[in-house]
């Protein structure tokens, strides 16, 4: 007697109810990334850095 196992196509079904833990973690991570990327950086330039002051006073930058 010959026996064969025939496997059919994989069937995925959406199950309603409580979301999986990984899905909730993925969603939370996505929200954190979006919030991080939405923040804007603020840059203030004073023009009085120690290097600039040294250059203006003739310091060559080497001891």
Secondary structure, DSSP 8 states (H G I E B T S, - for coil): ----------------SS--HHHHHHHHHHHHHHHHHH--------S--HHHHHHHTT--S--
